[in-house]
């Protein structure tokens, strides 16, 4: 079936090109034949002119025509016939100034006038094609002068066109052989080109190629994943609408390199290149992307790569929300376990009939829990941030971490950038908890949130080992982490999200060197307009 289809497409291309070659060569051959016929006509006319000039210079002819002696008439006819027979001319006719013929192949026309005027009166040789009594001839009319140099008539010489046609037909087979050779070479070249084109289309028929193109376009622009095809030089050859949306590319991105459009950075490094990339996570200003890159190799040669992009922004947000719910559930479980232990202690004291000590124990428990809640609410009024910090405090208590809120913290009930503040605080506190996962007690995390008129300052400190030497420039890169252990979540993404969030609001972030690490974030706030007092 495949062989039949290959022959089908090759035959279509071959026959189309062969028809073009045959038509072109036929037209060219016809034009060449017409040109050759015109050249032969001119050649035979020139030959007739040469015969006529030689005959007009015969002294006997000149003398007889000048004297117009009737006794010379037989001699003129004899000489004319002999000259025509010797040269192959169809006729040699002598005409005097009164247009009377003195020689002619048809003896009955001798002594009669010709219908045409004497054209050699100007003393020049005239060439043409004459359809006279002897048929169509390539003719020449030559002026005839006497021995004294007086114009006394003209000599008309003709060579039959059948002779011209015979010579042309004798030459055409040679030219036909050359045309056939050129046609054969063109046919072989056409067949080779058709075979090459067939191979370049991977054995597909034309309708199959068209259908594949339609299916590709429908698939590319119908899927929810971004798709980019790059050639061996790294230029974009195919890109769908979803990839343009996720990367913020222009509509004229085709034939451009990704690093030219996106600039240098982790995103360009993940998209370009010749190596395999599997489920690489890259955070941009707007999206969290999962990138896969697969090199394309055909016939052992690299042909570029195909990149797919998945928008994980919503999934990442849901994952973090799920982590928050899990953290809250774990804190409730820990509190339930702790409350059960406390209830057992209270029940034991009551069974020992020591109600006073049981009451003191209850007051002690209520005071420690209420003190942290009251202290937190006195510093932080925003309910979203209070809920976040209470959950983190419960998680810290379960993990044996001393979690404190700086007494300098101040945050109003509706501060600016609440969502960004939640993202930054949550990721920095998680990063601090994970940094203490392998540290020995005491393990401490301190949080400070200060809202000023023009900025919001967030600070998170931990008592862990701090950052390795030279690591500060890389800690905000996608995938960078120094964490280990099963308690670690979102490896390599937390600080990258913080850095992207801070950059979106044109803020700043600084990191202290070890031991311990302090992350300080400054977010600019829009100035509050001063109310005008009307007088």
C-alpha atoms as one frame of an Amber mdcrd trajectory, in Angstrom:
protein
   0.000   0.000   0.000   2.801   2.391   0.911   4.684   1.533  -2.314   1.549
   2.239  -4.335   1.062   5.600  -2.606   4.709   6.544  -3.127   4.427   5.753
  -6.826   1.183   7.675  -6.951   2.644  10.898  -5.595   5.904  10.465  -7.520
   3.938   9.859 -10.720   1.805  12.933 -10.139   4.832  15.165  -9.686   6.735
  13.463 -12.534   3.852  13.686 -15.021   3.150  17.313 -14.145   6.766  18.283
 -14.725   6.971  16.107 -17.854   3.946  17.856 -19.373   5.550  21.216 -18.621
   8.803  20.047 -20.247   7.055  18.643 -23.342   4.958  21.767 -23.877   7.947
  24.067 -23.326  10.183  22.068 -25.663   7.418  21.807 -28.283   6.914  25.571
 -28.265  10.667  26.106 -28.335  11.074  23.612 -31.193   8.314  25.306 -33.189
   9.894  28.706 -32.699  13.274  27.282 -33.620  11.820  25.687 -36.783  10.195
  28.985 -37.763  13.488  30.813 -37.217  15.380  28.163 -39.181  12.852  28.465
 -42.054  13.273  32.237 -42.103  17.045  31.830 -42.167  16.836  29.309 -45.007
  14.513  31.636 -46.965  17.023  34.429 -46.609  19.866  32.089 -47.571  18.088
  30.945 -50.728  17.117  34.504 -51.600  20.757  35.507 -51.272  21.726  32.549
 -53.498  19.197  33.680 -56.099  20.618  37.210 -55.918  24.134  35.858 -56.485
  22.922  33.878 -59.521  21.151  36.941 -60.899  24.183  39.224 -60.407  26.483
  36.742 -62.122  24.030  36.373 -65.035  23.594  40.175 -65.341  27.360  40.556
 -65.806  27.434  38.232 -68.853  28.650  40.453 -71.783  26.638  38.523 -74.388
  23.465  39.034 -72.423  24.233  42.705 -71.865  24.934  43.293 -75.594  21.833
  41.447 -76.825  19.538  43.174 -74.369  20.994  46.598 -75.230  20.545  46.130
 -79.050  17.163  44.368 -78.748  18.088  42.341 -81.838  15.396  39.681 -82.491
  18.166  37.341 -83.692  19.532  37.281 -80.102  16.286  35.996 -78.620  17.093
  32.244 -78.966  20.526  32.795 -77.428  19.026  34.591 -74.382  16.533  31.771
 -73.774  19.269  29.165 -74.144  21.659  30.915 -71.747  18.879  31.501 -69.203
  17.755  27.869 -69.278  21.344  26.621 -69.024  22.036  28.893 -66.051  18.861
  27.770 -64.271  19.671  24.115 -64.854  23.294  24.540 -63.727  22.495  26.488
 -60.518  19.312  24.676 -59.515  17.136  27.737 -59.960  13.556  27.247 -61.037
  13.761  30.147 -63.475  16.038  32.927 -64.799  13.937  35.614 -66.514  15.232
  38.615 -68.449  12.938  41.659 -68.473  13.575  44.898 -70.429  12.542  48.384
 -69.425   9.142  47.910 -71.127   8.472  44.928 -68.767   8.681  42.457 -71.640
  10.097  39.028 -70.948  13.028  37.898 -73.131  13.442  34.515 -71.409  11.219
  32.256 -69.324  10.883  28.542 -68.529   7.466  28.738 -70.189   8.262  29.716
 -73.836   4.686  30.954 -74.369   5.322  33.844 -71.949   8.381  35.132 -73.855
   7.606  38.508 -75.479   4.777  39.237 -73.037   4.721  41.861 -70.308   4.966
  41.041 -66.607   2.236  42.350 -64.336   4.644  43.759 -61.754   6.561  46.999
 -62.219  10.336  47.061 -62.684  11.582  47.159 -59.095  15.304  47.420 -59.976
  14.962  50.968 -61.233  16.672  52.130 -58.042  19.760  50.089 -58.922  19.423
  47.807 -55.893  18.901  44.101 -55.454  15.428  43.189 -54.165  14.732  39.945
 -52.273  11.410  38.292 -51.536   9.069  35.380 -51.983   7.336  35.234 -55.368
   4.179  33.257 -56.045   4.462  33.285 -59.808   3.690  30.991 -62.734   6.270
  28.408 -61.566   4.940  28.276 -57.994   6.217  29.786 -54.759   9.884  30.755
 -55.037  12.576  32.518 -53.057  13.296  35.236 -55.570  15.778  38.022 -56.249
  15.529  40.879 -58.770  18.851  42.265 -59.958  19.334  45.402 -62.139  20.705
  44.708 -65.654  23.114  47.224 -67.160  24.495  47.570 -70.709  28.193  47.498
 -71.426  28.006  51.289 -71.354  26.544  51.235 -67.840  22.970  52.136 -68.798
  20.100  50.436 -66.962  18.397  48.318 -69.587  16.238  45.946 -67.471  16.351
  43.443 -64.676  17.129  39.813 -64.058  14.610  37.857 -61.975  15.849  34.601
 -60.451  13.764  32.181 -58.339  14.458  29.027 -56.345  11.443  26.912 -55.473
  10.325  26.894 -51.805  10.097  23.104 -51.993  13.873  23.068 -52.024  13.900
  25.252 -48.907  11.398  22.950 -47.202  13.397  19.868 -48.173  16.578  21.275
 -46.626  14.677  22.299 -43.479  13.197  18.806 -43.170  16.669  17.354 -43.589
  17.964  19.456 -40.675  15.011  18.980 -38.307  15.775  15.338 -37.329  19.159
  16.405 -35.950  17.548  19.143 -33.930  14.817  16.711 -32.886  17.445  14.347
 -31.469  18.839  17.174 -29.335  15.366  18.112 -28.156  14.647  14.477 -27.283
  17.931  14.283 -25.346  17.057  17.439 -23.432  13.591  16.035 -22.734  15.066
  12.780 -21.447  17.463  14.620 -19.148  14.627  16.822 -17.889  12.424  13.770
 -17.319  15.149  12.063 -15.271  15.698  15.234 -13.260  11.940  15.558 -12.718
  11.676  11.975 -11.515  14.633  12.453  -9.163  13.060  15.651  -7.816   9.715
  13.887  -7.336  11.440  11.091  -5.425  13.293  13.578  -3.213  10.093  15.500
  -2.497   8.328  12.263  -1.667  11.098  11.334   0.748  10.986  14.782   2.335
   7.255  14.346   3.008   7.943  11.007   4.772   6.016   9.027   2.179   2.765
  10.918   2.717   0.337  11.809  -0.035  -0.649  15.418  -0.713  -4.116  14.996
   0.796  -2.544  13.309   3.825  -0.149  16.225   4.272  -3.071  18.676   4.073
  -5.102  16.638   6.553  -2.153  16.393   8.947  -1.708  20.167   8.784  -5.380
  20.742   9.583  -5.271  18.263  12.440  -2.093  19.826  13.794  -3.599  23.290
  13.794  -6.776  22.045  15.473  -4.789  20.109  18.085  -2.308  22.886  18.825
  -4.928  25.535  19.389  -7.440  23.248  21.087  -5.374  21.848  23.954  -4.962
  23.552  27.317  -1.183  23.122  27.368   1.309  25.464  25.770   3.341  23.907
  22.942   6.485  25.353  21.358   8.563  23.735  18.597  12.145  24.925  18.138
  14.483  24.184  15.251  18.120  23.136  15.599  19.185  26.804  15.849  16.759
  27.486  18.713  14.288  29.517  16.630  10.535  29.169  17.184   8.848  27.285
  14.348   5.493  26.427  15.960   3.705  27.994  18.913   0.087  27.787  20.020
  -2.144  30.368  21.688  -1.754  28.917  25.194   2.048  29.164  25.026   1.771
  32.788  23.879  -0.524  33.533  26.831   1.666  31.844  29.438   4.890  33.420
  28.182   3.433  36.780  27.146   4.841  36.461  23.618   3.926  38.644  20.659
   2.134  37.341  17.592   5.347  37.683  15.515   7.388  35.314  17.691   7.864
  32.829  14.835  11.472  32.622  13.516  12.839  34.350  16.648  15.020  32.813
  19.332  13.494  32.462  22.793  16.402  34.171  24.514  15.931  37.157  22.179
  12.276  37.507  23.183  12.363  36.484  26.853  15.873  37.662  27.721  18.360
  35.825  29.871  17.032  34.012  32.918  15.871  30.670  34.296  12.822  30.639
  32.024  14.924  30.906  28.851  17.354  28.311  30.178  14.538  25.860  30.867
  12.869  26.386  27.466  15.942  26.451  25.220  18.704  23.878  25.011  19.221
  20.379  23.672  18.880  18.283  26.839  15.804  16.532  28.193  13.828  18.467
  30.820  11.147  16.665  32.798   8.605  18.456  35.020  10.808  21.486  35.713
   8.961  24.116  37.749   9.558  27.759  36.807   7.842  30.687  38.472   7.199
  33.810  36.384   5.655  37.092  37.420   2.161  35.758  36.733   2.282  31.982
  36.562   3.783  28.867  38.044   4.749  26.682  35.071   5.692  23.025  34.703
   8.037  22.676  31.719   8.923  19.560  29.744  11.390  19.613  26.861  12.098
  16.715  24.509  14.797  16.903  21.794  13.748  15.747  18.306  16.178  13.509
  16.414  15.425  12.316  12.872  17.717   9.963  10.953  20.347  10.416  13.637
  20.475  14.197  13.263  19.087  16.761  15.727  16.116  18.725  14.401  15.384
  20.909  17.436  13.082  20.232  20.359   9.452  20.326  21.491   8.536  22.160
  24.713   5.261  21.830  26.617   4.037  24.250  29.280   1.450  23.529  31.968
  -0.112  26.266  34.048   0.206  25.073  37.650  -0.727  28.410  39.220  -4.178
  27.392  40.428  -2.984  23.920  41.378  -0.110  25.410  43.368  -2.513  27.754
  45.140  -4.809  24.828  45.959  -1.844  22.791  47.143  -0.767  25.531  49.469
  -4.312  25.920  50.719  -4.432  22.174  51.290  -1.126  22.374  53.159  -2.617
  25.092  55.315  -5.647  22.944  56.016  -3.389  19.999  56.777  -1.298  22.141
  59.085  -4.457  23.324  60.802  -5.707  19.733  61.132  -2.398  18.608  62.552
  -2.431  21.482  65.034  -5.992  20.537  66.090  -4.876  16.949  66.482  -1.900
  18.036  68.566  -4.104  20.281  70.680  -6.608  17.446  71.125  -3.813  15.163
  72.265  -2.480  17.857  74.608  -5.955  18.672  75.943  -6.529  14.956  76.575
  -3.334  14.816  78.613  -4.362  17.904  80.558  -7.823  16.494  81.203  -6.215
  13.309  82.505  -4.078  15.387  84.855  -7.120  17.358  86.078  -9.127  14.160
  86.514  -6.313  12.638  88.529  -6.099  15.644  90.844  -9.857  15.531  91.373
  -9.743  11.812  92.124  -7.046  12.522  94.709  -9.424  15.069  96.226  -7.082
  17.940  95.546  -9.453  20.420  93.864  -7.334  23.423  94.747  -4.357  22.204
  92.771  -6.630  21.222  89.886  -8.033  24.789  89.802  -4.547  26.276  89.822
  -3.557  23.990  86.923  -6.614  25.059  84.903  -5.844  28.736  85.470  -2.237
  28.194  84.386  -3.311  26.503  81.113  -5.889  29.152  80.264  -3.451  31.945
  80.950  -0.658  30.682  78.695  -2.976  30.099  75.718  -4.957  33.282  76.176
  -1.816  35.350  76.612  -0.438  34.451  73.151  -3.821  35.001  71.466  -4.325
  38.327  73.213  -0.763  39.436  72.503  -1.079  38.532  68.798  -4.382  40.386
  68.408  -2.977  43.461  70.143  -0.220  43.657  67.500  -2.007  42.338  64.400
  -5.582  43.432  63.576  -5.933  41.914  60.066  -7.983  38.701  60.503  -6.278
  36.878  57.589  -2.832  37.419  59.072  -4.035  36.554  62.599  -5.412  33.238
  61.342  -2.179  32.509  59.464   0.027  33.245  62.471  -2.193  31.247  64.856
  -1.905  28.228  62.554   1.856  28.675  62.288   2.091  29.006  66.073   0.254
  25.694  66.542   2.549  24.020  63.990   5.586  25.472  65.739   4.393  24.181
  69.099   3.973  20.681  67.666   7.445  20.757  66.062   9.056  22.011  69.260
   9.850  25.492  67.951   9.587  28.640  70.022   7.433  30.921  67.856   7.291
  34.592  68.899   5.810  37.802  67.540   7.962  40.891  67.933   6.438  43.506
  70.253   7.274  46.107  67.590   4.772  44.521  65.173   1.881  46.752  64.102
  -0.660  45.923  61.393  -4.027  47.563  60.806  -7.263  45.698  60.145  -7.177
  46.390  56.391  -3.559  46.871  55.332  -2.424  47.114  51.708  -1.261  44.039
  49.776  -2.983  41.519  52.104  -2.680  38.671  49.586   0.984  39.413  48.926
   1.624  39.708  52.682   0.018  36.289  53.235   2.177  34.712  50.525   5.378
  36.301  51.805   4.774  35.541  55.498   3.610  31.970  54.864   6.603  31.067
  52.670   9.203  32.770  54.897   7.835  31.084  58.052   7.696  27.679  56.298
  11.271  28.234  55.142  12.323  29.077  58.719  10.576  25.962  60.115  12.278
  23.745  57.530  15.658  25.346  58.283  15.256  24.230  61.912  14.223  20.647
  61.077  17.680  19.251  61.848  18.768  21.844  64.412  19.151  21.112  68.099
  17.136  22.966  70.751  16.602  25.740  71.465  14.889  26.374  68.135  13.363
  29.780  67.688  11.500  31.683  64.981  10.697  35.394  65.410   8.269  37.305
  63.200   7.898  41.047  62.853   5.314  42.909  60.756   5.460  46.695  60.876
   3.069  48.874  58.882   4.269  52.432  58.285   2.772  55.245  56.217   4.697
  54.472  53.042   5.878  50.868  53.442   5.223  47.501  54.996   8.242  45.807
  56.595   8.199  42.021  57.193  11.004  40.277  59.031  11.367  36.531  59.761
  14.366  35.232  61.737  15.358  31.724  62.753  18.089  30.228  64.933  19.129
  27.641  62.369  22.566  27.122  60.829  22.074  29.936  58.320  22.865  29.953
  54.615  26.003  28.373  53.130  28.773  30.690  51.978  28.044  32.213  48.588
  24.482  30.868  48.489  22.644  34.193  48.800  22.744  35.020  45.043  21.157
  31.635  44.200  18.543  31.161  46.932  15.764  32.858  44.922  16.324  30.690
  41.821  13.717  28.117  40.838  14.548  24.722  42.312  17.325  25.892  44.640
  17.133  24.459  48.147  19.357  23.401  51.031  16.530  21.500  52.769  16.385
  17.770  53.418  13.927  15.401  54.974  10.323  14.329  54.499   8.939  17.377
  56.268  10.018  19.643  53.442   7.290  20.852  51.056   7.431  22.784  47.733
  11.180  22.223  47.348  12.837  25.203  45.694   9.655  27.237  45.135   8.952
  29.145  48.371  11.699  31.748  48.168  11.225  32.054  44.401   7.543  32.908
  44.977   8.537  35.427  47.631  11.041  37.073  45.297   8.498  37.222  42.428
   5.816  38.678  44.710   8.162  41.332  46.097   9.339  42.235  42.594   5.763
  42.617  41.354   5.174  45.386  43.913   8.627  46.926  43.292   9.714  46.090
  46.830  13.047  44.851  48.197  14.270  41.790  50.063  17.489  41.378  52.054
  19.019  38.317  53.696  21.483  38.241  56.579  24.450  35.914  56.721  24.653
  33.052  59.276  24.517  31.690  61.797  20.764  31.946  61.667  18.992  33.716
  58.840  16.913  36.882  58.784  14.788  37.727  55.766  13.602  41.338  55.604
  11.031  42.410  53.017   9.955  45.987  52.334   6.760  46.533  50.340   5.910
  50.100  49.267   2.395  51.257  50.109   0.349  53.765  48.146   0.290  57.082
  50.024  -3.003  57.872  51.735  -4.410  61.182  50.477  -4.651  63.912  53.111
  -8.249  65.103  53.543  -8.799  68.755  52.638 -10.421  71.038  55.203 -13.034
  73.310  53.696 -13.132  76.791  55.135
